[in-house]
């Protein structure tokens, strides 16, 4: 097994967040309720994840009366994790809402706004995910002058993620193997079948 480490610096993470913000999310289309999230401040929290902090504006239509709501502060942490299924190994981020400062609104509205913020980030989760199992798997044919003629394959089998103050580190585990090329494999199979075929023919002819 081979081990290596992929490093994702804070600057790259900030660029990812900036690529999906600002954004507007519809809470209830029929009732014309939306929430607009501005571009947040980004901070790496060691041992925790990527913290986003910003403000937002909510358009809340109640009984056909628009009620503007300002969110002074919202704050959540995107917690990195590695999930594996077969050969699929994905680094993804789960949103964990830490703070929501909404003034003078009923509790049920507060809860809907909190859910909307989580959904807004979750909706763009794929853009923050990395399928490193797919990206880092390679199949390379060996040179023709190498015998036997094989294909070299290297692929991830898992990983562990850790968060520092300036970067996220992904410790990757790889396995390698050699596979006969298809043509050679077929030739070998044909050679193995030939004696059996000759034996069957000989029996049929009475020899």
Legacy VTK file of the C-alpha trace (Angstrom):
# vtk DataFile Version 3.0
C-alpha trace
ASCII
DATASET POLYDATA
POINTS 207 float
0.000 0.000 0.000
1.202 3.504 -0.852
0.576 6.585 1.280
0.564 10.221 0.188
-0.915 13.519 1.348
-2.947 16.055 -0.636
-2.886 19.618 0.702
-5.732 22.069 0.025
-4.631 25.590 1.045
-7.001 28.144 2.504
-6.753 30.305 -0.638
-8.217 27.500 -2.767
-11.036 26.975 -0.277
-11.847 30.694 -0.291
-12.012 30.607 -4.096
-14.447 27.684 -3.937
-16.740 29.541 -1.539
-16.574 32.689 -3.659
-17.602 30.649 -6.699
-21.004 29.855 -5.147
-21.695 33.151 -3.330
-23.538 35.443 -3.183
-26.645 33.353 -3.730
-30.409 33.604 -3.431
-32.573 30.733 -2.221
-36.328 30.357 -2.517
-37.883 29.285 0.772
-41.464 29.163 -0.496
-42.094 30.002 -4.153
-45.885 30.237 -3.865
-45.657 32.663 -0.953
-42.770 34.635 -2.434
-40.336 33.953 0.388
-36.632 34.151 -0.401
-33.314 34.542 1.364
-30.230 36.244 -0.079
-26.832 35.343 1.339
-23.947 37.722 0.778
-20.341 36.690 0.288
-19.157 35.436 3.690
-15.880 35.723 5.528
-13.972 32.450 5.449
-11.882 31.009 8.263
-10.252 27.639 8.817
-10.833 26.289 12.312
-8.206 23.731 13.282
-9.706 20.360 14.091
-13.160 21.497 12.982
-13.626 22.722 9.415
-14.246 25.730 7.190
-16.178 28.474 8.982
-18.363 30.867 6.978
-19.762 34.020 8.557
-21.887 36.699 6.931
-25.178 38.548 6.817
-28.343 37.988 4.809
-31.638 39.517 3.772
-34.955 37.697 3.844
-38.071 38.564 1.860
-41.013 37.128 3.819
-44.495 37.605 2.380
-47.084 37.035 5.128
-50.759 37.280 4.113
-49.652 39.180 0.981
-47.780 41.694 3.114
-44.009 41.750 2.436
-41.972 41.673 5.625
-38.278 42.477 5.128
-36.060 40.666 7.619
-32.364 41.354 8.084
-30.120 38.652 9.465
-27.362 40.444 11.318
-25.161 37.364 11.446
-25.232 33.790 10.275
-22.356 31.433 10.878
-21.810 27.824 9.936
-18.956 25.380 9.665
-18.424 23.127 6.677
-17.125 19.942 8.273
-14.971 17.847 5.899
-15.423 14.107 5.749
-14.462 11.212 3.517
-17.156 8.811 2.345
-16.418 5.602 0.449
-18.585 3.257 -1.580
-16.842 0.685 -3.724
-14.229 2.551 -5.732
-15.897 5.892 -5.126
-14.070 7.937 -2.475
-15.342 11.486 -1.990
-14.172 14.405 0.129
-17.318 16.388 0.971
-18.414 19.081 3.419
-21.416 18.890 5.754
-22.910 22.250 6.905
-23.277 22.725 10.658
-25.085 25.963 11.604
-23.435 27.550 14.657
-25.109 30.952 14.936
-28.138 32.791 13.574
-28.878 36.324 14.763
-32.392 37.248 13.641
-34.221 40.011 15.488
-37.944 40.380 16.170
-39.279 37.415 14.232
-41.439 34.509 15.456
-39.672 31.295 16.376
-41.155 29.292 13.490
-39.826 31.885 11.023
-36.416 31.696 12.669
-36.400 27.927 12.172
-37.399 28.184 8.514
-34.607 30.693 7.891
-32.078 28.409 9.574
-33.211 25.502 7.401
-33.011 27.697 4.302
-29.388 28.617 5.013
-28.467 24.960 5.481
-30.315 24.034 2.299
-28.633 26.845 0.374
-25.192 25.494 1.174
-26.230 21.856 0.786
-27.692 22.600 -2.648
-24.200 23.560 -3.846
-22.435 20.787 -1.956
-21.418 18.994 -5.149
-19.337 22.007 -6.159
-17.473 21.727 -2.860
-16.916 17.959 -3.164
-13.977 16.101 -4.696
-14.289 12.533 -5.944
-10.613 11.715 -5.528
-11.293 8.041 -6.184
-12.198 8.953 -9.746
-9.640 11.724 -10.231
-6.603 9.854 -8.949
-7.241 6.382 -10.381
-4.870 5.689 -13.278
-4.261 2.824 -15.728
-0.944 2.972 -17.580
0.272 0.471 -20.204
3.887 -0.576 -19.662
6.367 -0.139 -22.543
6.204 -2.746 -25.308
9.735 -3.957 -24.535
8.652 -5.021 -21.043
7.668 -8.668 -20.795
5.175 -9.881 -19.828
3.067 -7.136 -21.332
1.023 -5.663 -18.492
-1.069 -2.649 -17.566
-0.116 -0.874 -14.356
-3.043 0.350 -12.253
-2.982 2.614 -9.210
-6.117 3.671 -7.335
-7.161 5.175 -3.964
-8.694 2.864 -1.380
-9.491 5.470 1.280
-8.326 8.563 3.093
-8.381 10.554 6.314
-8.940 14.299 6.524
-7.514 16.779 9.034
-7.968 20.542 9.347
-5.240 23.022 10.269
-5.271 26.815 10.525
-3.989 27.314 6.978
-4.912 24.176 5.064
-6.861 20.950 4.891
-4.797 17.783 4.598
-6.064 14.593 3.035
-3.982 11.500 3.828
-4.575 9.105 0.934
-4.061 5.354 0.749
-3.370 3.760 -2.633
-3.133 0.220 -3.922
-1.361 -0.900 -7.091
-1.599 -3.937 -9.327
-0.533 -5.264 -12.708
-3.058 -6.653 -15.164
-2.339 -8.577 -18.390
-3.370 -6.613 -21.439
-6.578 -7.802 -23.041
-4.918 -9.220 -26.153
-2.373 -11.164 -24.150
-5.009 -12.405 -21.752
-7.104 -13.659 -24.669
-4.058 -15.320 -26.245
-3.256 -17.087 -22.980
-6.851 -18.266 -22.716
-6.772 -19.577 -26.301
-3.565 -21.490 -25.624
-5.135 -23.102 -22.574
-8.198 -24.087 -24.596
-6.176 -25.647 -27.436
-4.964 -28.823 -25.613
-8.459 -29.491 -24.333
-9.849 -29.100 -27.853
-7.207 -31.461 -29.293
-7.991 -34.040 -26.607
-11.707 -33.823 -27.353
-11.065 -34.231 -31.109
-8.827 -37.230 -30.507
-11.480 -38.968 -28.430
-14.109 -38.294 -31.069
-11.963 -39.874 -33.807
-11.329 -42.982 -31.717
-7.620 -42.400 -31.035
LINES 1 208
207 0 1 2 3 4 5 6 7 8 9 10 11 12 13 14 15 16 17 18 19 20 21 22 23 24 25 26 27 28 29 30 31 32 33 34 35 36 37 38 39 40 41 42 43 44 45 46 47 48 49 50 51 52 53 54 55 56 57 58 59 60 61 62 63 64 65 66 67 68 69 70 71 72 73 74 75 76 77 78 79 80 81 82 83 84 85 86 87 88 89 90 91 92 93 94 95 96 97 98 99 100 101 102 103 104 105 106 107 108 109 110 111 112 113 114 115 116 117 118 119 120 121 122 123 124 125 126 127 128 129 130 131 132 133 134 135 136 137 138 139 140 141 142 143 144 145 146 147 148 149 150 151 152 153 154 155 156 157 158 159 160 161 162 163 164 165 166 167 168 169 170 171 172 173 174 175 176 177 178 179 180 181 182 183 184 185 186 187 188 189 190 191 192 193 194 195 196 197 198 199 200 201 202 203 204 205 206
